[in-house]
Amino acid sequence: MAFGLFGKKKKVQGENGSGEFHSDQPMALGVMLEETVRKHKKKEALIYEGKTYSYQDVDQQANRVANGLKALGIQPGDRVAIMLPNIPEFAFSFFGIQKLGAVAVPFNTLYKGREIIHILNDSQARAVITLTNSANLFNEIKSDCPNFEHLILTGQRTLVFLEPDGAVNVQIVCGSSTFESGDDAFQKLGTVFVGVLNELGVEDAWYKHQGAVRVGGKKIANIIINEIENLYVINAVCFLDTLHTDDFFKVIYVTPELKDKAVEPMTSVHEVTGALPSLETFRDIFTRRLSEELGIEIEPGHLKRDEKFGYEKNRAVAYKT
Amino acid sequence: MAPWRLIYNPKGDAADVVSYGAALAEGRIVGKYQLSNEELSDAVVIQSVKRKSIVAGADVSVDRKRAAQENIDVAFAPRQGRRGAKPLGSVFLSELMSNASPRFDAEERDVDEPAALLYTSGTTGKPKGVMLTHRNFISQCRDICAHIFPLYSSDRVVLVLPLYHVYGLANGLVAGIFFGCGLSMIPQYSPQTLLDSIREARATCLIAVPIMYNHLVTLSRRKKAEIPQSLRVSVSGGAPLPAETLKEFERVFDTRILEGYGLTETTSAVSLNESGEKYKPGSIGPAAPGVEMKVFDESDREVPDGNEGEIVIRGDVVTRGYWNLPEETAATIIDGWLHTGDLGYRDEDGYFFITDRKKDLIIRGGYNISPREVEEVLYSHHDIEEAAVIGVPDKRGEEIVKAFVVLKEGEQADEKSILEFCNQHLTGFKVPRSVEFRDSLPKNATGKVLHKELRGESSDEDRMITREG
């Protein structure tokens, strides 16, 4: 050990701590973690946003991941992809995969569709652990990746930009029995949006499945469908006008590469047709097409008493510092 | 069936975007409130905002002061709970974990089985999965880190480099756990966040890339009083670190910088240029203990010191090969020697110097970019007849991607539309920064595009053919 190397100015404490507690032979990484835990159970291992996790915590969390993956049917030797930034869940996932004896496939969080498809197919990863807001990205490519079975989500990094008259937000809360399946819901919503856009003069809008409505390669609307109990909660944004994203990046620091990712190439009704439709026009066309597509009646309404209570509570949380 | 309600909210705010759907859903979830017995029918909300708005997930950091100044409305979407709404066809990690036992005895694995596949670009198109075994990772900790930058359990290491990259993964996360260190995780790099993290964690070790050292030096000139003095040792890698940055950083932060060299295929570091008496400017240092490093000629014979050749590496950190690519593996690892594709020489003191790259690989901020992968995207553009990309230095000396394009006859695509097209199909760092239009591209006798000539270097055609063939 080159102990003298850094001793000139700053002495290191606990010089016997340089890994000598490990057995002499090479060991599997899951075993390596367990050896460290035996030596440093209570010692801090991870520090993240003011929270610390001891070695024992990391071990237990990794064990939970290993057991959780096992319950999904992941076996030793299977590949599990990780597309996460540096958050504790990365460490839990990586070492959970090691404990299980599976193979971790961590890859760049900036990768886009075709790059991800290549990696998932080449590695034949059966599961992906990623951020909640990447769900759409993976759902969109799932049909291109036959081995990919389990989408495992963590963290919350949603980022939505809205401007007056520029973007319209559509939310639908309905019984899941309204649709035959999740795919059916995506398909019907896609059909409604493409129809609305056609009517607004965007003739070449297209929708494949799950997620984005595009014109050429550019996104013009985005659909997210969440499920809770027996309900679907559908959240969509459609761009009537082009966003001025530079203003938003004044208040969120992102590296140039990340910025590029956050702003996937977008277009808008205004950009494609040269005319900016009013929100009322959008509303009228959308409600008509939605009611036709789903075979339902739609009447003007408002939040009921129970809902108002939830609305105020959610607003308070949204603005809490 | 009861008619749906249309709730129209044309002048809403950011909080409305978070709240309407949640309120409508919560109202319907059995037993949540039950303040009244009103019938709650299905609903559609159509809304917009009265001023610029950001809806941010709980884990996004927003400068709220600046937002107030810019008159931007910011609302935070809550972190979804275990029983919260979740995207169709998914499972929450937290749910998976809370239903699982915290006990698990690690599976005994053959240490020569892969622990991870790390995808990296070569010159020939799509990223390849580099198989890194348990033995590879352990060797990086025990044979290399322990000797050239030993970490101790008292160390607090800043993990700012992405953990999906070999450098952050092998030298940061895995080595940090091996030595029992405390690891401070930074999910989203900004110069200020990094500086704050060093201070708050009283970090003793920083593992970073040159651009970050550069940012910290720039930041330190403005904020002298706030410079933490806790760093014991700092490691730089991924690209050459300018000597001035190194000196200024060491002085201001009262630390030492060690410059490492390594590849994904070698589980990160294999050599280190240590600052101080042993430092040689421009060198990647001598080979670390536990690895053999040599310079070979075209026929895999070692060349005398001072002569240029290809740098080759052998040792327990060297990959078993590329996942499912036996031919590429056989062409890269010959008799255990990994052929790095980097050209260089060794001096009489055993220090290695890199002079050029054998492959046409472009390296931007430590990430490999395959010219082929970018070229294939360009070739898929309707108006493009021929395309080639090279790396050119930008103002700071970092490599950026430049494209050369020959358009099909009569086609009119301009630079902007070609760059937009690339942006749709490639990660940002791979997208060319500029396009130069040519009537034709320089080629060798077999029709292969001469990237060297595009880089403005002299080209000896015969040599090119033997080298690339």
Interface residues (C-beta under 8 A of the other chain):
Chain A: M1 A2 F3 L5 F6 K9 K10 V12 Q13 G14 E15 G17 S18 G19 F21 H22 P26 M27 A28 L29 G30 V31 M32 L33 E34 T36 K39 H40 K43 E44 A45 L46 I47 Y48 T52 Y55 V58 Q60 Q61 A62 N63 R64 V65 A66 N67 G68 L69 A71 L72 P76 G77 R79 I82 M83 L84 P85 N86 I87 P88 E89 F90 A91 F92 S93 F94 F95 Q98 K99 L100 G101 V103 A104 V105 P106 F107 N108 T109 L110 Y111 K112 R114 E115 H118 I119 D122 S123 I129 T132 N133 A135 N136 N139 K142 H150 L151 I152 L153 T154 G155 Q156 R157 T158 L159 V160 F161 L162 E163 P164 D165 G166 A167 V168 N169 V170 Q171 I172 V173 C174 G175 T178 G182 A185 F186 G217 K218 I224 I225 N226 E227 I228 E229 L231 V233 N235 D247 F248 K250 V251 I252 Y253 V254 T255 P256 E257 L258 K259 D260 K261 P265 L279 E280 F282 R283 F286 T287 L290 S291 I296 E297 I298 E299 P300 G301 H302 L303 K304 R305 D306 E307 K308 F309 G310 Y311 K313 N314 R315 V317 A318 Y319 K320 T321
Chain B: M1 P3 W4 R5 L6 I7 Y8 P10 A14 A15 D16 V17 V18 S19 Y20 G21 A22 A23 L24 A25 E26 G27 R28 I29 V30 K32 Y33 Q34 L35 S36 E38 L40 S41 D42 A43 V44 V45 I46 Q47 S48 V49 K50 R51 K52 S53 I54 V55 A56 G57 A58 D59 V60 S61 V62 D63 R64 R66 A67 E70 I72 V74 A75 F76 A77 P78 R79 Q80 R83 G84 A85 K86 P87 L88 G89 S90 V91 F92 L93 S94 L96 M97 S98 N99 A100 S101 P102 R103 F104 D105 A106 E107 E108 R109 V111 E113 P114 A115 A116 L117 L118 Y119 K126 P127 G129 H134 R135 F137 I138 S139 C141 R142 A146 H147 I148 P150 L151 Y152 S153 S154 D155 R156 L159 V160 P162 L163 Y164 H165 G168 L169 L173 V174 I177 F178 F179 G180 G182 L183 S184 M185 I186 P187 Q188 Y189 S190 Q192 T193 A201 T204 R232 V233 D254 R256 E274 D316 W323 N324 Y367 E420 F421 N423 Q424 H425 L426 T427 G428 F429 V431
